[in-house]
Amino acid sequence: MNPSTLPANDQQLISLIERIENIETDEANLRADKKEIFKEAKSAGYDTKMVRWVIKMRKMDKDEQYELSELQKIYSKAAGL
């Protein structure tokens, strides 16, 4: 890379890199926290697949939930369930 294309302010670059690194650390910590919560749910007797499904459904609006429910019925009937 041509040095003339680098930003004149090296401190700004360092700051940007450090901010990204901090976010990556935060994301890793959040993933670890989420994993622990799922372990807690499992040890309390909850089916973690269903917990994940409920979380997914709660993110959807009512129309999306209805559409998914109807598709599930169609596919289940077609599969002989």
Secondary structure, DSSP 8 states (H G I E B T S, - for coil): --GGGS-S-HHHHHHHHHHHHHHHHHHHHHHHHHHHHHHHHHHTT--HHHHHHHHHHHHS-HHHHHHHHHHHHHHHHHTT-
